[in-house]
Amino acid sequence: MSPVQFSRKTPKTFLTRATGFLEGYSHTLNPYMGCAFACSYCYVRRMPIALFRKQQWGTWVDIKEQAHEIFGKELKQAKKKGPVTIFMSSSTDPYQPVEYKEKVTRALVEVMTAEKPDFLFVQTRSPLVTRDIDLFTKLKDRIRISITVETDLEEIRKTFTPQAPPVRARLHALNKLREAGLPVQAAISPVLPFSGEFPKKLSEIVDRVCVDDYFKGDGSGGKRTERLGIREIYKSLNLQQWYNEQTINKTIGELNKVFDPSQICISRNGFLPDPHQ
């Protein structure tokens, strides 16, 4: 993987009207363009934002500037037009490494604590999310924080998402958020090969999980993922039996042993707004 190149952009807007998989939201919110985590199966690799860029996905990140000024005015205007439910983020990770220094995501959340949206869903795979607990607690009646934990096997994580944070750190972050009284979920999205202990590990930390796979969750019935060559990774590991449409059902069966069915969300339902939690 080449070093990540950074550039700065001043966007006209931060909010984007939500469509498709996220049509249950009024808007999506992306603090950055591009993502340094560069997960092998990321569906964004097959979207225009990545395809039209003449650089390998994961090697570039655009930092959006003037978050307080632009987003503050924009959010006020959006609220005048109706309920504002926000998914952060749909095509990047809001807590990728550059956020440690730039704090664009934190600036956006600061705006939302003053001008509260009806609901905010935060999707990340980074333990850095715990840095903003002080802000999240001001939104805890209208927020859910979802941390991706696709497996409990570190070797699997290193194979599929070598630039992403370790599994143990993500589990610790989930626990820390829960202890702060915040609504959280573990997103097993997509399901990767895991050990028999994985469901129990999750049940000791969270009371809600969302399960998704390549076939339900990539927006094309698995065709985007197929074009990314993910099947070949499974073959190289001799784990082809995990790459099929039955894996999600088997995973749900294992989760049912330690979770109540009401605590298990499937694909899109696990990512929709829940303003009355």
C-alpha positions as CSV (number, residue, x, y, z in Angstrom):
1,M,0.0,0.0,0.0
2,S,1.3,3.4,-1.0
3,P,1.5,6.2,1.6
4,V,-1.7,8.1,2.0
5,Q,-1.8,11.5,0.2
6,F,-3.9,14.2,1.8
7,S,-5.5,17.3,0.3
8,R,-7.8,20.0,1.6
9,K,-11.2,20.9,0.2
10,T,-13.8,23.5,1.2
11,P,-17.1,21.9,0.3
12,K,-20.2,23.8,-0.6
13,T,-22.2,21.5,1.6
14,F,-21.5,18.7,4.1
15,L,-25.0,17.1,4.0
16,T,-26.1,14.9,1.2
17,R,-29.6,13.7,0.6
18,A,-29.9,10.0,1.5
19,T,-31.0,7.5,-1.1
20,G,-31.0,3.8,-1.7
21,F,-29.9,1.6,1.2
22,L,-30.0,4.6,3.5
23,E,-33.3,6.1,2.3
24,G,-34.6,5.8,5.9
25,Y,-32.4,8.9,6.6
26,S,-32.9,12.4,5.4
27,H,-29.1,12.9,5.0
28,T,-25.7,11.4,5.0
29,L,-22.7,13.2,6.4
30,N,-19.1,12.4,5.4
31,P,-16.3,14.4,7.1
32,Y,-13.7,13.1,4.6
33,M,-13.5,11.8,1.0
34,G,-11.5,8.6,0.7
35,C,-10.6,6.3,3.6
36,A,-7.2,5.2,4.7
37,F,-8.5,1.9,6.2
38,A,-8.8,0.6,2.6
39,C,-10.8,-2.5,3.5
40,S,-10.6,-5.1,0.8
41,Y,-14.3,-5.6,0.5
42,C,-15.4,-2.0,0.8
43,Y,-18.3,-1.3,-1.6
44,V,-17.2,2.3,-2.0
45,R,-14.3,1.0,-4.1
46,R,-16.9,0.3,-6.9
47,M,-18.7,3.7,-6.5
48,P,-18.0,6.8,-8.7
49,I,-16.1,8.6,-5.9
50,A,-13.4,5.8,-6.1
51,L,-13.7,4.8,-9.7
52,F,-13.2,8.3,-11.2
53,R,-10.2,9.0,-9.0
54,K,-7.0,7.9,-10.7
55,Q,-5.5,6.7,-7.4
56,Q,-5.8,3.4,-5.6
57,W,-8.5,3.4,-2.9
58,G,-6.9,3.8,0.5
59,T,-4.1,6.0,-0.8
60,W,-5.8,9.3,-0.7
61,V,-8.0,11.3,1.7
62,D,-9.6,14.7,1.1
63,I,-10.0,16.7,4.4
64,K,-13.1,18.9,4.4
65,E,-12.5,22.3,5.9
66,Q,-14.7,25.0,7.6
67,A,-16.9,22.4,9.3
68,H,-18.2,24.7,12.0
69,E,-19.1,27.5,9.7
70,I,-20.5,25.6,6.7
71,F,-22.2,22.8,8.5
72,G,-23.6,25.0,11.2
73,K,-25.6,27.1,8.8
74,E,-26.5,24.1,6.7
75,L,-27.9,22.1,9.6
76,K,-30.1,25.0,10.7
77,Q,-31.5,25.4,7.3
78,A,-32.2,21.7,6.9
79,K,-34.1,21.6,10.2
80,K,-36.4,24.3,9.0
81,K,-37.5,22.1,6.2
82,G,-38.4,19.0,8.3
83,P,-36.9,16.2,10.5
84,V,-33.2,15.7,10.0
85,T,-31.9,12.2,10.5
86,I,-28.2,11.8,9.7
87,F,-26.0,8.7,8.8
88,M,-22.3,9.4,9.5
89,S,-20.7,8.1,7.4
90,S,-21.8,6.4,4.2
91,S,-18.5,6.5,2.1
92,T,-15.7,7.0,4.6
93,D,-14.8,6.3,8.2
94,P,-15.4,9.4,10.3
95,Y,-12.7,8.2,12.8
96,Q,-10.0,7.1,10.4
97,P,-6.4,8.0,11.5
98,V,-6.3,11.6,10.0
99,E,-9.1,12.5,12.5
100,Y,-6.7,12.3,15.4
101,K,-5.1,15.5,14.1
102,E,-7.7,17.2,12.0
103,K,-10.8,16.7,14.2
104,V,-13.3,17.4,11.4
105,T,-15.6,14.8,12.8
106,R,-15.4,16.2,16.2
107,A,-16.2,19.7,14.8
108,L,-19.3,18.3,13.1
109,V,-20.5,16.6,16.3
110,E,-19.9,19.8,18.3
111,V,-22.3,21.6,15.9
112,M,-24.9,18.8,16.4
113,T,-24.8,19.2,20.2
114,A,-25.8,22.8,19.8
115,E,-28.2,22.3,16.9
116,K,-29.5,18.8,17.5
117,P,-30.6,16.6,14.6
118,D,-33.6,14.3,15.2
119,F,-31.3,11.3,15.0
120,L,-27.6,10.7,14.4
121,F,-26.2,7.3,13.5
122,V,-22.4,7.0,13.8
123,Q,-20.8,4.1,11.9
124,T,-17.0,3.4,12.4
125,R,-14.5,0.7,13.0
126,S,-12.2,2.9,15.0
127,P,-11.6,3.0,18.8
128,L,-11.0,6.8,18.3
129,V,-14.8,7.2,18.5
130,T,-14.5,7.0,22.3
131,R,-12.7,10.4,22.3
132,D,-16.0,12.1,21.7
133,I,-18.0,10.5,24.5
134,D,-18.3,13.9,26.1
135,L,-20.2,15.1,23.1
136,F,-22.2,12.0,22.4
137,T,-23.7,12.1,25.9
138,K,-25.3,15.4,25.0
139,L,-27.1,13.5,22.2
140,K,-27.7,10.1,23.9
141,D,-31.5,10.2,23.5
142,R,-31.1,10.6,19.7
143,I,-28.0,8.8,18.8
144,R,-26.7,5.3,18.1
145,I,-23.0,4.4,17.7
146,S,-22.2,1.3,15.6
147,I,-18.8,-0.2,15.6
148,T,-17.9,-2.8,12.9
149,V,-16.5,-6.0,14.3
150,E,-16.7,-8.6,11.5
151,T,-14.7,-11.3,13.3
152,D,-12.9,-12.1,16.5
153,L,-10.0,-13.7,14.7
154,E,-7.1,-11.3,14.4
155,E,-5.5,-13.2,11.5
156,I,-8.7,-12.9,9.5
157,R,-8.8,-9.2,10.3
158,K,-5.2,-8.8,9.1
159,T,-5.9,-10.6,5.9
160,F,-9.1,-8.7,4.9
161,T,-8.5,-5.3,6.5
162,P,-4.8,-5.0,7.3
163,Q,-5.0,-1.2,7.8
164,A,-8.0,-1.4,10.2
165,P,-7.7,-1.3,14.0
166,P,-7.3,-4.5,15.9
167,V,-10.4,-6.4,17.0
168,R,-9.6,-6.2,20.7
169,A,-9.4,-2.4,20.6
170,R,-12.9,-2.2,18.9
171,L,-14.4,-4.5,21.5
172,H,-12.9,-2.3,24.2
173,A,-14.3,0.8,22.6
174,L,-17.8,-0.8,22.5
175,N,-17.6,-1.6,26.1
176,K,-16.4,1.9,27.0
177,L,-19.3,3.5,25.1
178,R,-21.8,1.2,26.7
179,E,-20.5,2.0,30.1
180,A,-21.0,5.7,29.3
181,G,-24.7,4.9,28.9
182,L,-24.7,5.4,25.1
183,P,-26.8,3.3,22.7
184,V,-24.4,1.1,20.8
185,Q,-24.3,-1.9,18.5
186,A,-21.7,-4.3,17.1
187,A,-22.0,-4.5,13.3
188,I,-20.9,-7.9,12.1
189,S,-20.8,-6.3,8.6
190,P,-19.8,-8.1,6.6
191,V,-19.6,-11.5,8.3
192,L,-16.1,-12.8,8.1
193,P,-14.9,-16.2,9.4
194,F,-15.1,-16.2,13.2
195,S,-14.5,-18.6,16.1
196,G,-17.2,-20.4,18.1
197,E,-16.6,-18.0,21.0
198,F,-17.4,-14.8,19.0
199,P,-21.1,-14.6,19.8
200,K,-20.5,-15.0,23.5
201,K,-17.8,-12.4,23.5
202,L,-20.2,-9.9,21.9
203,S,-23.0,-10.8,24.3
204,E,-20.9,-9.8,27.2
205,I,-20.4,-6.3,25.8
206,V,-23.5,-5.3,23.8
207,D,-27.2,-5.9,23.8
208,R,-27.6,-5.3,20.1
209,V,-25.9,-6.7,17.0
210,C,-26.4,-6.1,13.3
211,V,-25.5,-8.8,10.9
212,D,-24.9,-8.2,7.2
213,D,-23.1,-9.9,4.3
214,Y,-21.8,-9.2,0.8
215,F,-25.1,-10.4,-0.8
216,K,-27.5,-8.2,1.2
217,G,-25.3,-5.3,2.0
218,D,-23.2,-4.3,-1.0
219,G,-26.2,-2.8,-2.9
220,S,-25.9,-5.2,-5.8
221,G,-26.7,-8.7,-4.5
222,G,-23.0,-9.4,-4.1
223,K,-22.0,-8.4,-7.7
224,R,-19.8,-5.5,-6.5
225,T,-18.0,-7.7,-4.1
226,E,-17.4,-10.4,-6.7
227,R,-15.8,-7.8,-8.9
228,L,-13.4,-6.9,-6.1
229,G,-12.0,-10.4,-6.1
230,I,-13.0,-11.2,-2.5
231,R,-13.7,-14.8,-3.4
232,E,-10.1,-15.3,-4.2
233,I,-9.1,-14.3,-0.7
234,Y,-11.4,-17.0,0.7
235,K,-9.9,-19.5,-1.7
236,S,-6.4,-18.6,-0.6
237,L,-7.4,-19.3,3.0
238,N,-9.2,-22.5,2.1
239,L,-12.4,-20.9,3.6
240,Q,-14.6,-21.0,0.5
241,Q,-17.5,-22.4,2.7
242,W,-17.8,-19.0,4.3
243,Y,-18.4,-17.2,1.0
244,N,-22.1,-17.9,0.2
245,E,-25.6,-16.6,0.9
246,Q,-26.1,-19.1,3.7
247,T,-23.3,-17.8,5.9
248,I,-25.5,-15.0,7.3
249,N,-28.2,-17.5,8.3
250,K,-25.7,-19.7,10.1
251,T,-24.3,-16.7,11.9
252,I,-27.8,-15.6,13.1
253,G,-28.3,-19.2,14.3
254,E,-25.1,-18.9,16.4
255,L,-26.1,-15.5,17.7
256,N,-29.5,-16.8,18.7
257,K,-27.8,-19.0,21.3
258,V,-26.7,-16.0,23.4
259,F,-28.9,-13.1,22.2
260,D,-32.6,-12.7,22.2
261,P,-34.0,-12.5,18.6
262,S,-35.1,-8.9,19.4
263,Q,-31.5,-7.9,19.9
264,I,-30.4,-9.2,16.4
265,C,-30.9,-6.9,13.4
266,I,-30.4,-8.0,9.9
267,S,-28.8,-5.9,7.2
268,R,-30.5,-2.6,6.4
269,N,-32.8,-2.8,9.5
270,G,-29.7,-2.5,11.8
271,F,-28.7,0.8,10.2
272,L,-32.0,2.6,10.1
273,P,-32.9,5.6,12.3
274,D,-34.3,4.7,15.8
275,P,-35.4,8.1,17.3
276,H,-37.5,6.5,20.0
277,Q,-35.0,4.1,21.4
